[in-house]
Every structure is written in structure tokens, then in C-alpha cells.
């Protein structure tokens, strides 16, 4: 049975780590090798399975304790031995440098000794190409397909179809394997990395997993309270305005914001804005005059 180094799968060099470090490492690896952002890479699916398996074992204190016993006997001792050997090599290398300083290099001591032939050309992987595309909040939430046109090294335009996974974060990158610059000496091509920028729309503002917006109400709706329906991300949401709501108050609607890493959603946070019409009829003016006479409300005293 092949022993799997779960810590190495999560990008960790040692098992001397706290649970928070394991969680952070898991999120980074899951994000890096998620199939949705590694389009065309069959290895990504196998890698994500190993990453999930490693996290399931190491996130449970009982199974981690049992695994650590095996890890220490198979990996830990080997690492300690390797560190000891590396220390000896560094010590030997340091002595060699001192020898060169005092007595010259080996080639100077033995000038007739032939040099080794240079190694054959080594395959070199091509460089990655990076670009970016803007998308709407709705396209980011539901996922979409976008076309990206780039000029190749031959000067010709090439169009790539990009699959934007649902719930992608602002600034995340979609990777197209092998679509970057060509490699040298038989090396693999680089990748094409597309950075996704979610548009900063006037109506909605995305901060983390929460979406912020405003809702305009009339003075009487603010005083009496009301229910207003808004359309957001393909859904009609009923927003209840409590009696006595003032401008700037926020109404939080849980689980109606943007998608989060746990598969849930953040909050939709609505700021209330009381509006007054610029076109007022004579009848409305009379009503406002009557209200001014009977009301004892003075905001300059109550809201200092």
C-alpha cells in the first residue's frame, strides 16, 4: 500500500502546524486545482480528490493523531535524516570554497584535466500569458461563457471561449492549459491565465460575500412602514420597511448576497433613502402645511 503524504498534498512541509494553518492550506490548494479554473487539465480532478482526502483526515483530531504516528515513522525520520545530510553538504561546500580561495580551483590545480561536455539542450516550458476580462455581477453569480481574442506570436488573432464558473471571486483567474507561449526544445507550452474583474456597478456593490444596494422610499412609506419588492439576481425579494425608518438605516437580508466558499450566500444589505418629490401639487403643499402645524417633531433637537 502506497503511503500518501497528506501534509505535502496541502503544500505543507511538516506536521507541526495548527488547525488554522491546515484550513488555510486546504483552501489555497482547493482553489488552485479546482477543475473549474483548470479547464482541460484531467489531472486537476485527481489532484482535488487527493486534496479533499487529505483535509478530511487532517481536519479530524482523531484521524490526524493516528495518521501523524505513521507520518513520523515514514516521513518525519526521513526528513530529519535529509536535513542532517544537507547540513553536512553545506559544511563540505564551505570547506571547498575556503580551499579554492587558498589554493585555486581544481581546474587550476589540474589544468590538463579535460572539461566535461555540456549537457544536451534541456526542454524549457513556455511562458504563461495573462490577460483580464470584465464581467457583470450576474454573470459572475450564475456563471457564463465569454470570448477572449488575443494576438498570437505569429501576429494572427485567436479567439478563446472562457467558461466562467458560477460564484467566481473578483480577481480570480481562469487557467487554459497549454494556451500560452510555446515551449523550447520539446518543452510544454505555457498556460493562458484570464483574470476576472467583476464590474463595479452603480446599483450594486460587492464587498466580500455581501452585496450592498439602496432603496428609495417616500416620507409616508418611511413613517407608516411598507413592503417593497425588488428584483435581484433573477429573484423577486420582498423588503419590509419598518415604521419610523430614517434615511441611512440598513436592512439586512441573510442568504441573499453573493456565493461564499462554503456553498452558502452572504447578505443583501439595503440602505434606505427617503426621497421627496420635486414636483409637488397645491393639495400636497396644503397637507404639508397642516402637518407642520400639528407635528411636534424637531429633528434638530432629537438628532444632535
C-alpha positions in Angstrom: 0.0 0.0 0.0 1.4 3.4 -1.0 1.6 5.8 1.8 0.3 9.3 1.0 1.9 12.4 2.4 -1.3 14.4 3.2 0.7 17.4 4.5 2.6 17.6 1.2 -0.7 17.4 -0.7 -1.8 20.5 1.1 1.5 22.3 0.4 2.8 21.9 4.0 6.4 20.7 4.8 5.8 19.5 8.3 3.1 18.2 10.6 4.0 20.7 13.2 1.1 23.0 12.2 -2.1 24.3 13.8 -5.6 23.6 12.6 -5.9 27.1 11.2 -2.8 26.6 9.0 -4.3 23.3 7.7 -7.6 25.0 6.8 -5.8 27.9 5.1 -3.6 25.5 3.1 -6.6 23.4 2.1 -8.5 26.5 0.8 -5.4 27.6 -1.2 -4.9 24.1 -2.8 -8.6 23.6 -3.5 -8.8 27.0 -5.2 -5.6 26.3 -7.2 -6.6 22.9 -8.5 -10.4 23.3 -8.8 -11.4 21.8 -12.2 -13.5 24.9 -13.0 -10.3 27.1 -13.1 -8.2 24.4 -14.7 -10.2 23.8 -17.8 -8.8 20.9 -19.9 -6.5 19.6 -17.2 -7.5 16.0 -16.5 -5.0 15.8 -13.6 -6.9 18.6 -11.7 -9.8 16.2 -10.9 -7.4 13.6 -9.4 -5.5 16.3 -7.5 -8.7 17.8 -6.0 -9.7 14.3 -4.8 -6.3 13.9 -3.0 -6.6 17.4 -1.5 -10.1 16.6 -0.2 -9.0 13.2 1.2 -6.0 14.9 2.9 -8.2 17.6 4.5 -10.8 15.0 5.7 -8.1 13.1 7.6 -6.2 16.1 9.0 -9.2 18.2 10.0 -10.4 15.4 12.3 -8.3 15.3 15.6 -8.8 11.6 16.0 -7.8 10.5 12.5 -5.0 13.1 12.4 -3.5 11.7 15.6 -3.4 8.2 14.1 -2.0 9.5 10.8 0.7 11.5 12.5 2.1 8.3 14.0 2.6 6.8 10.5 3.8 10.1 9.1 6.5 10.5 11.8 7.8 6.9 11.2 7.8 7.1 7.4 8.3 10.8 6.6 9.4 12.6 9.7 12.5 10.5 10.3 13.5 10.7 6.6 13.2 14.5 6.7 15.3 14.7 9.8 18.0 12.5 8.1 17.8 14.6 4.9 18.3 17.8 6.9 21.3 16.3 8.7 22.9 15.2 5.3 22.1 18.7 3.8 23.9 20.3 6.8 27.0 18.1 6.1 26.9 19.0 2.4 26.8 22.7 3.2 29.7 22.3 5.6 31.7 20.4 2.9 30.8 23.1 0.4 32.0 25.8 2.7 35.3 24.0 3.2 35.6 23.7 -0.6 35.2 27.4 -1.0 37.9 28.1 1.5 40.2 25.6 -0.4 39.6 27.5 -3.6 40.4 30.8 -2.0 43.7 29.5 -0.6 44.8 27.1 -3.4 42.7 27.9 -6.5 40.1 25.8 -8.3 40.6 22.1 -9.2 41.0 23.2 -12.9 43.8 25.4 -11.9 45.5 22.6 -9.9 44.9 20.2 -12.8 44.9 22.3 -16.0 45.3 19.2 -18.2 42.1 17.6 -16.9 39.5 17.8 -19.8 36.2 19.6 -19.1 33.0 17.6 -19.3 30.9 18.1 -22.4 28.0 20.4 -21.9 24.7 18.7 -21.4 22.3 18.4 -24.3 19.7 21.1 -24.6 17.2 20.9 -21.8 13.4 21.2 -22.6 12.1 24.5 -21.4 8.4 25.2 -20.7 6.8 28.2 -22.5 5.9 31.3 -20.5 2.3 31.9 -19.3 0.3 34.6 -20.9 -2.0 36.7 -18.7 -5.0 38.9 -19.6 -8.2 40.1 -18.0 -11.9 40.5 -18.8 -14.7 42.4 -17.1 -18.0 40.6 -16.3 -21.2 41.6 -14.7 -22.2 40.6 -11.2 -25.0 38.4 -12.6 -22.6 36.6 -15.0 -20.2 36.0 -12.0 -23.0 34.7 -9.8 -24.6 32.3 -12.3 -21.5 31.5 -14.4 -21.2 32.3 -18.1 -19.1 31.8 -21.2 -17.1 34.7 -22.7 -14.9 35.0 -25.8 -11.4 36.4 -25.5 -9.4 37.4 -28.6 -5.6 37.6 -28.4 -2.9 38.2 -30.9 -0.5 35.2 -31.3 3.3 35.3 -31.7 2.6 35.0 -35.5 0.6 38.2 -35.4 -2.8 36.5 -36.0 -5.8 36.9 -33.8 -7.1 33.8 -32.0 -10.4 33.6 -30.1 -10.7 31.5 -26.9 -14.0 30.6 -25.3 -13.7 31.0 -21.5 -16.1 29.2 -19.1 -16.6 31.4 -16.1 -17.6 29.2 -13.1 -20.6 30.2 -11.0 -19.6 32.2 -7.9 -16.1 33.2 -9.1 -14.4 35.8 -6.9 -13.4 39.2 -8.1 -9.8 39.0 -9.3 -9.7 35.2 -9.6 -8.1 33.6 -12.7 -9.3 31.0 -15.1 -6.5 28.8 -16.5 -6.4 27.4 -20.0 -3.7 24.7 -20.1 -1.2 24.8 -22.9 -2.6 28.0 -24.5 0.3 30.2 -23.6 3.7 30.7 -25.4 5.2 27.6 -27.0 8.0 25.7 -25.2 11.5 25.3 -26.4 13.5 22.1 -27.1 10.3 20.0 -26.8 9.1 21.7 -23.6 5.4 22.1 -22.8 3.5 25.2 -23.8 2.7 27.8 -21.1 -0.8 28.4 -19.9 -3.3 31.3 -20.6 -4.4 32.9 -17.4 -7.5 35.1 -17.5 -8.1 37.4 -14.6 -11.9 38.0 -14.0 -12.9 41.5 -12.8 -16.4 41.9 -11.6 -17.8 45.2 -12.7 -18.4 47.9 -10.1 -22.0 48.6 -10.9 -23.8 51.8 -9.8 -26.7 49.9 -8.4 -24.9 47.1 -6.5 -21.6 47.0 -4.7 -19.9 43.7 -3.9 -17.9 43.6 -0.7 -16.7 40.1 0.2 -19.8 37.9 0.2 -22.2 40.8 0.9 -24.0 42.9 -1.7 -24.9 46.5 -0.9 -27.6 48.5 -2.6 -30.0 51.3 -1.9 -33.8 51.6 -1.9 -35.8 54.8 -2.3 -39.0 55.3 -0.2 -41.4 58.1 0.2 -41.8 60.0 3.5 -45.1 58.3 4.3 -43.7 54.9 3.5 -40.9 55.5 6.0 -43.4 56.7 8.6 -46.1 54.1 8.1 -43.9 51.2 7.1 -44.4 49.2 3.9 -43.3 46.2 1.8 -41.4 46.8 -1.5 -40.5 44.1 -4.0 -37.1 44.3 -5.7 -35.6 42.1 -8.5 -32.1 40.8 -7.7 -30.1 38.1 -9.5 -33.2 36.6 -11.1 -35.3 36.6 -7.9 -38.1 38.9 -6.6 -37.3 39.7 -2.9 -39.8 41.3 -0.6 -38.2 44.1 1.5 -40.1 45.2 4.7 -39.6 48.8 5.7 -40.3 49.1 9.4 -42.4 52.1 10.7 -40.3 55.1 11.6 -37.3 54.2 9.3 -34.9 57.0 8.7 -32.5 57.7 5.8 -29.3 55.7 6.0 -30.7 52.8 8.1 -29.7 49.4 6.7 -31.9 46.4 6.3 -30.0 43.1 6.2 -31.5 40.1 4.3 -29.5 37.0 5.1 -28.6 34.4 2.5 -29.5 36.7 -0.4 -26.0 38.1 -1.2 -23.1 36.6 -3.2 -22.0 33.0 -3.1 -19.4 32.1 -0.5 -16.7 29.4 -0.2 -18.9 27.2 2.0 -21.6 26.8 -0.7 -23.9 29.3 1.0 -24.5 33.0 0.4 -23.7 36.3 2.1 -26.1 39.1 3.0 -28.0 41.5 0.9 -27.7 44.8 2.7 -30.1 47.6 1.7 -29.7 51.2 2.7 -32.9 53.2 2.9 -33.1 56.6 1.2 -36.1 58.8 1.9 -36.9 60.9 -1.2 -39.1 64.0 -1.7 -40.7 64.8 -5.0 -39.5 68.0 -6.8 -43.0 68.3 -8.3 -45.5 69.0 -5.5 -49.1 69.8 -6.1 -51.0 72.5 -4.3 -53.0 69.9 -2.4 -49.8 68.2 -1.2 -48.5 71.6 -0.1 -51.6 72.2 1.9 -51.2 68.8 3.6 -47.6 69.6 4.4 -48.7 72.9 5.9 -51.2 71.1 8.1 -48.6 68.6 9.2 -46.2 71.3 10.1 -48.8 72.8 12.4 -49.8 69.6 14.2 -46.5 67.8 14.4 -44.1 68.5 17.3 -41.2 66.7 15.7 -38.0 68.7 15.6 -35.0 66.7 14.1 -32.5 69.4 15.1 -33.3 68.7 18.7 -33.8 64.9 18.6 -30.9 64.1 16.3 -27.9 66.1 17.6 
